[in-house]
Amino acid sequence: MDARTETDVAHVAAAIGDPSRAKVLLALAGGGALPASALAAEAGVGNSTISGHLAKLLEARLLTVELDGRHRYYRLATTDVARALEQLALIARPLPVRSLNADTRAKALWRARLCYDHLAGRLGVAVMSALQERDILAAERTVRGEGAEDPEAGAAAADVVYVLTPHGRRELTAFGVDTDRLPRRRASVRYCVDWAEQRHHLAGALGAALTARLFALEWLRHGTYRRVVHLTDAGRDGLAATFGVRVDRGG
């Protein structure tokens, strides 16, 4: 794309703006790929209707499709799509809770969920905070623009860059995360502003690798609802012993 041209935000916003298409994107926001039939069920529309929605999301480059024999599976086009959804959730108003099932799902998403391939929610924020307290990650604040000293200016006036410390590299390597083999196609250390907690959780290649390790150790397990993850008893004890993460039994 020519850096001198403006981006067509309206086109992408229109693709996301339909409630059914938004549900499709959110169903895929935890990573992985789903067939059209599963996405139709998530969106609450028929199989004949979902094809039109998927076509619009593909045309907007929000989804990609994979062929497996006669079957087609859809996934988010990039991790940036998941990141954008997380950021939109920061300014979106809450959906009304009209059932016990919806209330249970909302609380589970708040506690712990996947933001594409990394840990988010209250648990993700707690892990991010613990990594800083243990000097595994260090935060460097970069001031931007006028008014940066004004506390009312907020995040727009300053940016935070997190870096993996030498101590952190050793600690994570001992934990089973090979920091020297993180994929080079994406930034190693990034963050998202968690919509549930309004604080940072760890993203990027390091966030994905750490989350994968937690699953490998069976410290995390997938929940019944899409994107929801649960901390196991072994995970609660392990995170406390390894990183000093304290999570209540009910949290």
C-alpha positions as CSV (number, residue, x, y, z in Angstrom):
1,M,0.0,0.0,0.0
2,D,1.2,3.5,-0.9
3,A,2.1,5.2,2.4
4,R,0.8,8.5,0.9
5,T,-2.8,7.2,0.5
6,E,-5.4,7.2,3.2
7,T,-6.9,3.9,4.3
8,D,-10.6,3.0,3.7
9,V,-11.7,2.7,7.3
10,A,-15.4,3.0,6.3
11,H,-15.2,-0.1,4.2
12,V,-13.8,-2.2,7.0
13,A,-16.2,-0.6,9.6
14,A,-19.2,-1.5,7.3
15,A,-18.0,-5.1,7.1
16,I,-17.7,-5.4,10.9
17,G,-20.8,-3.3,11.6
18,D,-23.5,-5.9,10.8
19,P,-24.4,-7.7,14.1
20,S,-24.2,-11.2,12.4
21,R,-20.8,-10.5,10.9
22,A,-19.5,-9.1,14.2
23,K,-20.5,-12.4,15.9
24,V,-18.6,-14.3,13.2
25,L,-15.5,-12.3,13.9
26,L,-15.8,-12.7,17.7
27,A,-16.3,-16.4,17.3
28,L,-13.0,-16.6,15.5
29,A,-11.2,-14.1,17.9
30,G,-9.8,-17.0,20.0
31,G,-7.8,-18.3,17.0
32,G,-8.5,-21.5,15.1
33,A,-10.7,-22.1,12.1
34,L,-14.4,-22.9,11.8
35,P,-16.7,-24.1,9.0
36,A,-19.5,-22.0,7.7
37,S,-22.1,-24.1,9.5
38,A,-20.5,-23.4,12.9
39,L,-20.3,-19.7,12.1
40,A,-23.9,-19.7,11.1
41,A,-24.9,-21.1,14.5
42,E,-22.7,-18.5,16.2
43,A,-24.3,-15.7,14.2
44,G,-27.8,-17.0,14.7
45,V,-28.5,-17.1,10.9
46,G,-29.2,-19.9,8.4
47,N,-26.6,-21.7,6.3
48,S,-28.0,-19.9,3.2
49,T,-27.5,-16.5,4.8
50,I,-24.0,-17.0,6.2
51,S,-22.4,-17.3,2.8
52,G,-23.2,-13.7,2.0
53,H,-21.7,-12.5,5.3
54,L,-18.6,-14.5,4.9
55,A,-18.1,-13.2,1.3
56,K,-18.2,-9.6,2.7
57,L,-15.7,-10.4,5.4
58,L,-13.4,-12.1,2.9
59,E,-13.7,-9.1,0.5
60,A,-12.8,-6.8,3.4
61,R,-9.7,-9.0,4.1
62,L,-10.9,-9.7,7.6
63,L,-11.0,-13.4,7.0
64,T,-9.1,-16.1,5.1
65,V,-10.5,-19.4,4.0
66,E,-8.7,-22.8,4.0
67,L,-9.7,-25.8,1.9
68,D,-9.6,-29.3,3.4
69,G,-10.9,-31.6,0.7
70,R,-14.5,-30.5,0.1
71,H,-14.6,-28.5,3.3
72,R,-13.9,-24.8,3.8
73,Y,-12.7,-23.4,7.1
74,Y,-12.6,-19.7,8.0
75,R,-10.2,-17.9,10.3
76,L,-9.2,-14.3,11.0
77,A,-6.9,-13.0,8.4
78,T,-4.2,-11.7,10.8
79,T,-3.6,-11.2,14.5
80,D,-4.2,-7.5,13.9
81,V,-7.9,-8.3,13.2
82,A,-8.2,-9.8,16.7
83,R,-6.3,-6.8,18.1
84,A,-8.7,-4.4,16.4
85,L,-11.7,-6.3,17.8
86,E,-10.2,-6.1,21.3
87,Q,-9.7,-2.3,20.9
88,L,-13.2,-1.8,19.5
89,A,-14.6,-3.5,22.6
90,L,-13.0,-0.8,24.7
91,I,-15.4,1.8,23.3
92,A,-18.4,-0.4,22.7
93,R,-21.3,-0.4,25.1
94,P,-22.1,-3.7,26.9
95,L,-24.6,-6.0,25.4
96,P,-27.7,-6.5,27.5
97,V,-27.8,-9.7,29.5
98,R,-31.1,-11.4,28.9
99,S,-30.4,-14.9,30.2
100,L,-28.5,-16.9,32.7
101,N,-26.4,-18.4,29.9
102,A,-25.4,-15.0,28.6
103,D,-24.5,-13.9,32.1
104,T,-22.3,-17.0,32.7
105,R,-20.6,-16.5,29.4
106,A,-19.9,-12.8,30.0
107,K,-18.3,-13.5,33.4
108,A,-16.2,-16.3,32.0
109,L,-14.9,-14.1,29.2
110,W,-14.0,-11.4,31.8
111,R,-12.1,-13.9,33.9
112,A,-10.0,-15.5,31.2
113,R,-10.2,-15.8,27.5
114,L,-8.1,-16.0,24.4
115,C,-7.4,-12.9,22.3
116,Y,-6.5,-14.8,19.2
117,D,-3.5,-16.8,20.5
118,H,-2.7,-15.1,23.7
119,L,-4.2,-14.9,27.2
120,A,-6.5,-12.0,28.0
121,G,-9.1,-11.1,30.7
122,R,-8.5,-10.8,34.4
123,L,-6.0,-13.7,34.3
124,G,-4.0,-12.2,31.3
125,V,-3.7,-8.9,33.1
126,A,-2.6,-10.6,36.3
127,V,0.1,-12.5,34.4
128,M,1.3,-9.3,32.6
129,S,1.6,-7.5,36.0
130,A,3.5,-10.4,37.5
131,L,6.0,-10.5,34.7
132,Q,6.8,-6.8,35.3
133,E,7.0,-7.3,39.1
134,R,9.5,-10.2,38.5
135,D,11.6,-8.0,36.1
136,I,10.9,-10.4,33.3
137,L,9.4,-7.5,31.3
138,A,10.4,-3.9,31.7
139,A,8.1,-1.0,30.6
140,E,9.6,2.0,28.8
141,R,7.3,5.0,28.4
142,T,7.7,7.1,25.3
143,V,6.1,10.6,25.4
144,R,4.3,11.8,22.4
145,G,3.0,15.1,21.3
146,E,1.9,18.2,23.3
147,G,0.0,17.8,26.5
148,A,1.8,14.6,27.4
149,E,2.4,15.8,30.9
150,D,-1.3,16.4,31.3
151,P,-2.9,13.4,33.1
152,E,-6.1,14.1,31.3
153,A,-4.3,13.5,28.0
154,G,-4.3,9.8,28.8
155,A,-2.9,7.0,26.5
156,A,-3.1,9.2,23.4
157,A,-0.2,11.4,24.7
158,A,2.1,8.6,25.6
159,D,3.0,5.0,24.5
160,V,4.4,2.2,26.5
161,V,7.0,-0.2,25.1
162,Y,7.7,-3.4,26.9
163,V,11.0,-5.2,26.5
164,L,12.1,-8.6,27.6
165,T,15.0,-8.3,30.1
166,P,18.1,-10.5,30.1
167,H,16.8,-11.9,33.4
168,G,13.4,-12.5,31.8
169,R,14.9,-14.3,28.9
170,R,16.6,-16.7,31.3
171,E,13.5,-17.2,33.4
172,L,11.2,-17.9,30.4
173,T,13.7,-20.2,28.8
174,A,13.9,-22.2,32.1
175,F,10.1,-22.3,32.1
176,G,10.1,-23.9,28.6
177,V,9.5,-20.8,26.4
178,D,12.3,-20.6,23.8
179,T,12.7,-16.9,23.4
180,D,15.4,-17.3,20.7
181,R,12.9,-19.1,18.4
182,L,10.0,-16.8,18.4
183,P,8.5,-16.2,14.9
184,R,10.2,-13.2,13.3
185,R,7.1,-12.4,11.2
186,R,5.5,-10.6,14.2
187,A,6.7,-8.4,17.0
188,S,8.1,-10.4,19.9
189,V,6.5,-8.2,22.7
190,R,3.3,-6.3,22.2
191,Y,0.3,-5.6,24.4
192,C,-3.4,-5.1,24.1
193,V,-5.5,-2.9,26.3
194,D,-7.8,-5.4,27.8
195,W,-11.4,-4.3,27.3
196,A,-12.6,-6.1,30.5
197,E,-9.9,-4.8,32.8
198,Q,-8.8,-1.6,31.0
199,R,-5.2,-2.6,31.6
200,H,-2.5,-4.3,29.5
201,H,-2.2,-8.0,28.7
202,L,0.7,-9.6,26.9
203,A,0.4,-10.1,23.1
204,G,2.8,-10.6,20.3
205,A,4.9,-13.7,19.6
206,L,6.0,-13.9,23.3
207,G,2.4,-13.8,24.5
208,A,1.4,-16.6,22.1
209,A,4.4,-18.7,23.1
210,L,3.8,-18.3,26.8
211,T,0.1,-19.1,26.4
212,A,1.0,-22.2,24.4
213,R,3.3,-23.3,27.2
214,L,0.5,-22.9,29.7
215,F,-1.7,-25.2,27.7
216,A,1.1,-27.7,27.2
217,L,1.5,-27.9,31.0
218,E,-2.3,-28.3,31.3
219,W,-2.3,-25.1,33.5
220,L,-5.0,-23.8,31.1
221,R,-7.8,-25.7,29.4
222,H,-10.4,-24.6,26.9
223,G,-13.9,-23.8,28.2
224,T,-17.3,-24.7,26.8
225,Y,-17.8,-21.3,25.4
226,R,-15.6,-20.2,22.4
227,R,-12.6,-18.1,23.5
228,V,-13.1,-18.9,27.2
229,V,-10.2,-20.6,29.0
230,H,-10.1,-21.9,32.6
231,L,-7.2,-22.0,35.0
232,T,-6.7,-25.5,36.4
233,D,-5.7,-26.2,40.0
234,A,-2.2,-27.1,38.8
235,G,-2.1,-23.9,36.9
236,R,-3.2,-21.8,39.8
237,D,-0.5,-23.4,42.0
238,G,2.1,-23.3,39.2
239,L,1.6,-19.6,38.3
240,A,1.8,-18.7,41.9
241,A,5.0,-20.6,42.5
242,T,6.7,-19.6,39.2
243,F,5.6,-16.0,38.6
244,G,3.9,-15.0,41.8
245,V,0.4,-14.7,40.1
246,R,-2.3,-14.9,42.8
247,V,-5.7,-15.8,41.6
248,D,-8.7,-16.5,43.8
249,R,-10.3,-19.9,43.5
250,G,-13.4,-18.2,42.1
251,G,-11.5,-16.0,39.7
